[in-house]
């Protein structure tokens, strides 16, 4: 089968002031496209990244038989700030204390216009922090987005979610290598191991563990399974993990000059068709969070993912059943 075209690039934004103060010096966004932009430029789908992930790690669901089909859609992946590919604390002097989803989507808007010549998106598809960015797109650029898929995400990070996030941040900040202001003298290996182990207890549901789904030939017992979570975060730069977690903690589509903290007004401003797909057993982004948003949205549907995979039901690599559910729902929503 003939492979579909792809293109990659790095967009230079210059020194980029951010919403909460400071600037990203010499800011850049890494991007990759899949498929062909139609002559009418009406088939573009933006796919931003999630916490700690790179576009390459999330590319698996793009394909003719995948959730996003590049034989029909022009899929634009963008690595969010702080993930170690686009501008991040590890290589950026004086990286701001807080870079928000607002800052990410404003930069993405420039990328689409100035590099790809795209003014309007067929959709924004996002999982987790990617879903938070999709929600920001819908609220801040209502005339530029036809539809959004909010996959395990919410318009504002819930308090219970923040409790988890602040505990994770405290693990990193308690490391002897932590210098303050988001910086580390060296990789805090012990803290990163603890970070990964605690993460495992929240990313997957209680039912996932009860069913023994954490056990496999490569992880025959709980200890080996937890070492896998350690390895994932030992491979990431601690300053980047902390910066992105601060962004997640601050997630709120209304916390900006446009809406002044009025979440209901921000939700009412959305004209895009909104597909809300929380995981039924997600501990971070609960079905109840999306249920509370639904009455304030003009054109929306709530379709929970019937899965015991917790938060990972929305990024179900190796999980055929949940992948098939996402594929069906997205195909129907995007027509």
VOPAGU-2260 file (C-alpha; in pm, 1 decimal, decimal comma):
REM VOPAGU-2260
SITE   aa  ch    i         X         Y         Z
SITE  UNK   A    0       0,0       0,0       0,0
SITE  UNK   A    1     128,7     345,4     -90,7
SITE  UNK   A    2     235,0     539,2     216,0
SITE  UNK   A    3      60,6     867,9     281,3
SITE  UNK   A    4     267,1    1187,5     274,1
SITE  UNK   A    5     411,9    1337,6     590,2
SITE  UNK   A    6     605,2    1656,2     656,2
SITE  UNK   A    7     786,6    1782,9     963,9
SITE  UNK   A    8     913,4    2121,3    1069,3
SITE  UNK   A    9    1007,1    2351,5    1353,2
SITE  UNK   A   10     832,8    2687,9    1377,0
SITE  UNK   A   11    1029,9    2977,1    1525,0
SITE  UNK   A   12     808,0    3217,8    1721,3
SITE  UNK   A   13    1078,4    3451,0    1852,5
SITE  UNK   A   14    1066,0    3558,2    2216,0
SITE  UNK   A   15     711,1    3464,5    2315,6
SITE  UNK   A   16     543,0    3649,0    2606,6
SITE  UNK   A   17     317,1    3418,4    2807,2
SITE  UNK   A   18     -10,8    3487,6    2982,7
SITE  UNK   A   19     106,0    3457,2    3342,9
SITE  UNK   A   20     428,2    3655,8    3307,6
SITE  UNK   A   21     769,2    3617,7    3147,7
SITE  UNK   A   22     853,9    3495,1    2801,9
SITE  UNK   A   23     984,3    3183,3    2631,1
SITE  UNK   A   24    1313,9    3297,7    2478,3
SITE  UNK   A   25    1353,1    3187,6    2118,7
SITE  UNK   A   26    1033,2    2983,9    2136,6
SITE  UNK   A   27     981,5    2701,6    1887,1
SITE  UNK   A   28     706,2    2449,8    1812,4
SITE  UNK   A   29     778,6    2112,1    1654,5
SITE  UNK   A   30     510,6    1991,6    1413,4
SITE  UNK   A   31     431,8    1703,2    1178,9
SITE  UNK   A   32     158,0    1660,3     920,8
SITE  UNK   A   33      -1,1    1341,4     789,3
SITE  UNK   A   34    -197,2    1325,1     466,2
SITE  UNK   A   35    -284,2    1595,0     213,4
SITE  UNK   A   36    -455,6    1927,8     272,5
SITE  UNK   A   37    -758,9    1948,2      45,7
SITE  UNK   A   38    -780,5    2223,0    -217,4
SITE  UNK   A   39   -1055,5    2385,8     -11,4
SITE  UNK   A   40    -837,3    2355,0     302,2
SITE  UNK   A   41   -1133,5    2207,8     488,1
SITE  UNK   A   42   -1000,8    1873,0     612,5
SITE  UNK   A   43    -740,2    1983,8     868,7
SITE  UNK   A   44    -747,7    1823,0    1214,0
SITE  UNK   A   45    -516,3    1949,5    1486,8
SITE  UNK   A   46    -383,2    1682,2    1724,6
SITE  UNK   A   47    -187,9    1834,9    2018,0
SITE  UNK   A   48      13,0    1626,1    2263,1
SITE  UNK   A   49     -63,9    1523,8    2621,6
SITE  UNK   A   50     125,8    1517,7    2951,2
SITE  UNK   A   51     485,9    1402,7    2917,0
SITE  UNK   A   52     421,7    1269,8    2567,3
SITE  UNK   A   53     573,7    1358,0    2232,1
SITE  UNK   A   54     392,6    1359,5    1899,1
SITE  UNK   A   55     592,9    1051,5    1798,8
SITE  UNK   A   56     459,5     860,9    2101,5
SITE  UNK   A   57     100,3     949,0    2009,6
SITE  UNK   A   58     129,7     891,1    1636,6
SITE  UNK   A   59      15,1     529,0    1663,8
SITE  UNK   A   60    -355,0     614,9    1628,6
SITE  UNK   A   61    -304,7     795,1    1293,9
SITE  UNK   A   62    -363,5     571,3     992,2
SITE  UNK   A   63    -624,1     452,0     741,2
SITE  UNK   A   64    -750,4     200,8     999,4
SITE  UNK   A   65    -679,1     426,6    1295,8
SITE  UNK   A   66    -876,6     679,8    1495,5
SITE  UNK   A   67    -762,6     964,9    1267,3
SITE  UNK   A   68    -753,8     863,1     900,8
SITE  UNK   A   69    -495,7    1063,8     698,3
SITE  UNK   A   70    -636,3     931,4     371,7
SITE  UNK   A   71    -932,7    1164,6     438,5
SITE  UNK   A   72    -798,5    1409,4     694,2
SITE  UNK   A   73    -495,1    1636,2     703,9
SITE  UNK   A   74    -370,4    1563,6    1056,1
SITE  UNK   A   75    -141,0    1822,2    1214,2
SITE  UNK   A   76      45,9    1708,6    1524,5
SITE  UNK   A   77     203,6    1975,2    1745,1
SITE  UNK   A   78     431,3    1907,4    2041,2
SITE  UNK   A   79     321,5    2126,5    2331,5
SITE  UNK   A   80     562,0    2349,5    2520,4
SITE  UNK   A   81     753,8    2174,5    2796,4
SITE  UNK   A   82     751,1    1822,6    2648,3
SITE  UNK   A   83    1119,9    1817,5    2557,1
SITE  UNK   A   84    1062,7    1856,8    2181,2
SITE  UNK   A   85     908,3    2203,0    2149,1
SITE  UNK   A   86    1062,7    2472,8    2371,4
SITE  UNK   A   87    1109,7    2330,4    2721,5
SITE  UNK   A   88    1285,0    2419,5    3048,6
SITE  UNK   A   89    1570,1    2175,0    2987,7
SITE  UNK   A   90    1717,0    2391,1    2709,9
SITE  UNK   A   91    1549,2    2730,0    2757,3
SITE  UNK   A   92    1709,8    2979,3    2998,8
SITE  UNK   A   93    1462,2    3159,1    3226,2
SITE  UNK   A   94    1171,9    2942,4    3112,8
SITE  UNK   A   95     858,3    3099,4    3266,4
SITE  UNK   A   96     719,8    2965,5    3592,5
SITE  UNK   A   97     387,8    2886,4    3421,9
SITE  UNK   A   98     320,8    2826,2    3053,3
SITE  UNK   A   99     -50,4    2760,1    3007,7
SITE  UNK   A  100    -277,6    2596,3    2754,4
SITE  UNK   A  101    -366,2    2952,1    2645,7
SITE  UNK   A  102      -1,6    3006,2    2548,3
SITE  UNK   A  103       9,2    2676,9    2360,1
SITE  UNK   A  104    -302,0    2736,4    2150,9
SITE  UNK   A  105    -208,2    3095,9    2069,9
SITE  UNK   A  106     124,6    2966,9    1933,7
SITE  UNK   A  107     -48,5    2683,2    1749,6
SITE  UNK   A  108    -282,7    2934,4    1584,7
SITE  UNK   A  109      18,6    3121,3    1451,1
SITE  UNK   A  110     176,0    2798,3    1325,1
SITE  UNK   A  111    -135,1    2697,5    1134,2
SITE  UNK   A  112    -175,2    3040,2     975,9
SITE  UNK   A  113     185,2    3136,7     906,0
SITE  UNK   A  114     331,4    2799,6     806,3
SITE  UNK   A  115      43,3    2587,1     678,7
SITE  UNK   A  116    -198,5    2854,3     560,2
SITE  UNK   A  117    -488,9    2709,1     760,0
SITE  UNK   A  118    -752,0    2949,3     894,3
SITE  UNK   A  119   -1022,4    2701,3     995,0
SITE  UNK   A  120   -1000,3    2351,8    1138,7
SITE  UNK   A  121   -1229,0    2061,7    1063,1
SITE  UNK   A  122   -1160,7    1951,2    1420,0
SITE  UNK   A  123    -925,1    1952,3    1714,6
SITE  UNK   A  124    -872,3    1606,2    1863,8
SITE  UNK   A  125    -706,7    1576,6    2202,4
SITE  UNK   A  126    -654,0    1331,8    2486,5
SITE  UNK   A  127    -589,5    1445,1    2846,1
SITE  UNK   A  128    -386,3    1768,9    2830,5
SITE  UNK   A  129    -443,5    1753,4    2455,9
SITE  UNK   A  130    -817,0    1761,8    2531,5
SITE  UNK   A  131    -762,6    2068,9    2748,8
SITE  UNK   A  132    -597,1    2236,6    2450,6
SITE  UNK   A  133    -884,0    2130,6    2223,9
SITE  UNK   A  134   -1129,7    2288,4    2468,9
SITE  UNK   A  135    -923,8    2609,5    2468,2
SITE  UNK   A  136    -931,9    2615,9    2087,9
SITE  UNK   A  137   -1310,6    2587,1    2086,4
SITE  UNK   A  138   -1357,1    2865,0    2343,1
SITE  UNK   A  139   -1093,2    3109,7    2221,0
SITE  UNK   A  140   -1129,3    3067,5    1843,7
SITE  UNK   A  141   -1498,4    2979,7    1790,4
SITE  UNK   A  142   -1493,1    3087,0    1426,1
SITE  UNK   A  143   -1189,5    2871,6    1349,7
SITE  UNK   A  144   -1305,8    2530,5    1475,8
SITE  UNK   A  145   -1590,7    2321,2    1338,8
SITE  UNK   A  146   -1570,6    2035,9    1591,8
SITE  UNK   A  147   -1366,2    1921,6    1890,6
SITE  UNK   A  148   -1314,5    1579,8    2043,7
SITE  UNK   A  149   -1254,9    1605,2    2418,3
SITE  UNK   A  150   -1107,6    1265,7    2500,2
SITE  UNK   A  151   -1057,7    1225,7    2877,4
SITE  UNK   A  152   -1035,2    1596,9    2945,0
SITE  UNK   A  153   -1226,9    1888,7    3092,2
SITE  UNK   A  154   -1269,7    2263,0    3054,0
SITE  UNK   A  155   -1122,9    2326,2    3399,9
SITE  UNK   A  156    -895,3    2097,3    3601,3
SITE  UNK   A  157   -1106,2    1963,1    3887,6
SITE  UNK   A  158    -999,4    2003,3    4250,1
SITE  UNK   A  159    -955,1    1627,8    4297,3
SITE  UNK   A  160    -733,0    1624,2    3989,1
SITE  UNK   A  161    -530,2    1911,3    4134,6
SITE  UNK   A  162    -480,6    1714,8    4458,5
SITE  UNK   A  163    -308,1    1441,3    4257,9
SITE  UNK   A  164    -107,1    1690,7    4052,5
SITE  UNK   A  165      17,0    1887,7    4350,9
SITE  UNK   A  166     123,0    1566,1    4522,5
SITE  UNK   A  167     321,0    1467,9    4213,1
SITE  UNK   A  168     481,5    1812,0    4195,4
SITE  UNK   A  169     570,0    1790,2    4563,8
SITE  UNK   A  170     755,4    1462,8    4498,5
SITE  UNK   A  171     977,9    1636,9    4243,5
SITE  UNK   A  172    1022,2    1953,3    4451,4
SITE  UNK   A  173    1124,7    1748,7    4758,8
SITE  UNK   A  174    1425,3    1604,6    4573,0
SITE  UNK   A  175    1766,5    1721,3    4698,6
SITE  UNK   A  176    1849,5    1808,8    4337,7
SITE  UNK   A  177    1568,3    2063,5    4321,5
SITE  UNK   A  178    1702,6    2421,3    4305,5
SITE  UNK   A  179    1370,4    2604,1    4311,8
SITE  UNK   A  180    1198,7    2799,1    4032,9
SITE  UNK   A  181    1138,2    2479,5    3837,3
SITE  UNK   A  182    1507,4    2389,8    3803,8
SITE  UNK   A  183    1719,6    2089,5    3905,1
SITE  UNK   A  184    2094,0    2053,5    3949,4
SITE  UNK   A  185    2073,4    1700,9    3805,9
SITE  UNK   A  186    1812,4    1439,7    3725,4
SITE  UNK   A  187    1648,8    1343,7    4060,2
SITE  UNK   A  188    1647,4     969,0    4000,8
SITE  UNK   A  189    1493,5     863,6    4333,7
SITE  UNK   A  190    1219,0    1124,8    4305,3
SITE  UNK   A  191    1143,7    1022,8    3947,0
SITE  UNK   A  192    1105,8     660,8    4055,1
SITE  UNK   A  193     860,3     765,9    4326,5
SITE  UNK   A  194     685,2     992,4    4075,3
SITE  UNK   A  195     634,0     699,8    3837,0
SITE  UNK   A  196     510,9     461,5    4105,4
SITE  UNK   A  197     256,7     707,1    4238,9
SITE  UNK   A  198     144,1     792,0    3886,4
SITE  UNK   A  199      61,0     424,7    3825,2
SITE  UNK   A  200    -195,6     431,0    4105,0
SITE  UNK   A  201    -392,5     707,6    3933,1
SITE  UNK   A  202    -352,1     659,0    3558,0
SITE  UNK   A  203    -521,1     318,6    3567,6
SITE  UNK   A  204    -841,8     235,4    3751,9
SITE  UNK   A  205    -895,3      18,8    4057,8
SITE  UNK   A  206   -1088,6    -222,4    3835,1
SITE  UNK   A  207    -791,1    -249,8    3598,2
SITE  UNK   A  208    -573,6    -380,5    3880,7
SITE  UNK   A  209    -848,1    -597,8    4027,3
SITE  UNK   A  210    -878,3    -769,7    3688,3
SITE  UNK   A  211    -501,6    -833,3    3684,9
SITE  UNK   A  212    -452,5    -638,5    3361,7
SITE  UNK   A  213    -120,0    -505,1    3489,0
SITE  UNK   A  214      25,0    -857,4    3461,1
SITE  UNK   A  215     182,1    -972,1    3135,9
SITE  UNK   A  216     481,3   -1186,2    3028,8
SITE  UNK   A  217     710,7    -882,3    3056,1
SITE  UNK   A  218     555,9    -773,8    3390,3
SITE  UNK   A  219     465,6   -1099,2    3569,9
SITE  UNK   A  220     427,9    -933,2    3909,9
SITE  UNK   A  221     339,8    -595,1    4058,9
SITE  UNK   A  222     700,3    -497,8    4127,3
SITE  UNK   A  223     810,5    -545,6    3766,6
SITE  UNK   A  224     501,3    -355,4    3651,3
SITE  UNK   A  225     589,3     -60,0    3875,2
SITE  UNK   A  226     948,9     -61,8    3753,5
SITE  UNK   A  227     805,7      -5,1    3406,2
SITE  UNK   A  228     638,3     312,2    3529,7
SITE  UNK   A  229     966,3     417,8    3690,2
SITE  UNK   A  230    1146,2     370,7    3358,2
SITE  UNK   A  231     899,8     587,8    3169,3
SITE  UNK   A  232     961,5     888,1    3391,5
SITE  UNK   A  233    1332,6     828,8    3442,2
SITE  UNK   A  234    1356,0     883,3    3064,0
SITE  UNK   A  235    1195,5    1228,9    3095,2
SITE  UNK   A  236    1361,3    1548,9    3213,6
SITE  UNK   A  237    1235,1    1643,9    3560,2
SITE  UNK   A  238    1212,2    2015,7    3481,8
SITE  UNK   A  239     994,1    1939,7    3180,8
SITE  UNK   A  240     767,0    1710,9    3383,9
SITE  UNK   A  241     724,8    1979,6    3647,6
SITE  UNK   A  242     652,5    2254,9    3393,9
SITE  UNK   A  243     387,8    2053,7    3212,1
SITE  UNK   A  244     227,0    1948,8    3539,9
SITE  UNK   A  245     197,9    2314,1    3640,2
SITE  UNK   A  246      22,5    2373,7    3307,7
SITE  UNK   A  247    -217,9    2084,7    3369,8
SITE  UNK   A  248    -288,5    2203,7    3725,0
SITE  UNK   A  249    -376,5    2550,8    3590,6
SITE  UNK   A  250    -600,1    2421,3    3311,7
SITE  UNK   A  251    -905,1    2647,9    3274,7
SITE  UNK   A  252   -1057,3    2773,4    2948,8
SITE  UNK   A  253   -1193,0    3080,9    3130,9
SITE  UNK   A  254    -875,5    3193,4    3313,0
SITE  UNK   A  255    -777,3    3458,0    3059,8
SITE  UNK   A  256    -860,8    3816,4    2958,3
SITE  UNK   A  257   -1139,7    3699,2    2727,1
SITE  UNK   A  258   -1358,9    3535,5    2993,0
SITE  UNK   A  259   -1220,6    3668,0    3322,1
SITE  UNK   A  260   -1271,6    3340,6    3508,1
SITE  UNK   A  261   -1636,1    3291,5    3405,0
SITE  UNK   A  262   -1637,5    2923,4    3308,6
SITE  UNK   A  263   -2001,8    2913,9    3206,3
SITE  UNK   A  264   -1951,1    3210,3    2974,1
SITE  UNK   A  265   -1651,4    3036,9    2817,0
SITE  UNK   A  266   -1855,4    2721,2    2758,5
SITE  UNK   A  267   -2144,7    2919,5    2612,7
SITE  UNK   A  268   -1907,1    3092,9    2372,0
SITE  UNK   A  269   -1823,7    2762,4    2202,9
SITE  UNK   A  270   -1998,8    2720,3    1868,0
SITE  UNK   A  271   -1811,8    2403,8    1763,3
SITE  UNK   A  272   -1973,4    2063,6    1792,8
SITE  UNK   A  273   -1825,0    1911,6    2109,4
SITE  UNK   A  274   -1783,6    1536,6    2155,7
SITE  UNK   A  275   -1716,6    1461,5    2523,1
SITE  UNK   A  276   -1556,8    1118,6    2570,7
SITE  UNK   A  277   -1458,0    1069,4    2933,8
SITE  UNK   A  278   -1340,6     729,7    3048,2
SITE  UNK   A  279   -1599,0     561,4    3270,2
SITE  UNK   A  280   -1327,2     471,1    3523,4
SITE  UNK   A  281   -1093,2     770,4    3471,7
SITE  UNK   A  282    -979,3     901,2    3810,4
SITE  UNK   A  283    -846,0    1234,3    3673,4
SITE  UNK   A  284   -1119,3    1358,1    3439,2
SITE  UNK   A  285   -1445,8    1220,2    3571,2
SITE  UNK   A  286   -1763,9    1164,4    3372,7
SITE  UNK   A  287   -1927,6    1400,8    3622,7
SITE  UNK   A  288   -1693,6    1682,6    3514,3
SITE  UNK   A  289   -1819,1    1659,9    3156,3
SITE  UNK   A  290   -2179,2    1613,2    3272,1
SITE  UNK   A  291   -2152,9    1948,2    3450,7
SITE  UNK   A  292   -2024,2    2116,2    3133,9
SITE  UNK   A  293   -2283,7    1968,9    2900,4
SITE  UNK   A  294   -2579,1    2202,0    2982,8
SITE  UNK   A  295   -2370,5    2508,1    2892,0
SITE  UNK   A  296   -2259,8    2380,7    2550,3
SITE  UNK   A  297   -2465,3    2458,3    2240,3
SITE  UNK   A  298   -2393,3    2146,8    2034,5
SITE  UNK   A  299   -2251,5    1860,5    2237,0
SITE  UNK   A  300   -2281,9    1490,5    2310,2
SITE  UNK   A  301   -2153,4    1286,7    2604,2
SITE  UNK   A  302   -2030,0     938,2    2513,4
SITE  UNK   A  303   -1824,5     781,4    2794,2
SITE  UNK   A  304   -1568,6     515,8    2702,6
SITE  UNK   A  305   -1696,3     186,9    2852,8
SITE  UNK   A  306   -1363,4      66,7    2985,8
SITE  UNK   A  307   -1184,1     -32,1    3306,6
SITE  UNK   A  308    -855,0     108,1    3174,0
SITE  UNK   A  309    -897,9     433,5    3366,3
SITE  UNK   A  310    -738,0     738,2    3207,3
SITE  UNK   A  311    -552,6     523,4    2955,7
SITE  UNK   A  312    -882,1     424,9    2793,5
SITE  UNK   A  313    -841,3     746,2    2594,5
SITE  UNK   A  314    -494,5     650,5    2469,3
SITE  UNK   A  315    -544,8     273,9    2440,1
SITE  UNK   A  316    -226,0     157,8    2270,7
SITE  UNK   A  317    -247,7    -221,8    2256,7
SITE  UNK   A  318    -611,6    -218,1    2368,8
SITE  UNK   A  319    -815,9    -313,3    2062,6
SITE  UNK   A  320   -1158,9    -280,2    2220,8
SITE  UNK   A  321   -1115,2      77,0    2343,0
SITE  UNK   A  322    -939,7     175,2    2020,5
SITE  UNK   A  323   -1235,8      46,8    1820,0
SITE  UNK   A  324   -1474,5     250,1    2037,2
SITE  UNK   A  325   -1273,3     568,8    1975,2
SITE  UNK   A  326   -1256,1     498,0    1603,1
SITE  UNK   A  327   -1632,6     452,8    1575,4
SITE  UNK   A  328   -1719,7     761,7    1776,6
SITE  UNK   A  329   -1472,8     990,2    1599,4
SITE  UNK   A  330   -1573,0     865,8    1253,3
SITE  UNK   A  331   -1937,8     935,5    1331,6
SITE  UNK   A  332   -1866,6    1276,7    1486,4
SITE  UNK   A  333   -1649,1    1394,6    1198,3
SITE  UNK   A  334   -1877,0    1246,3     936,0
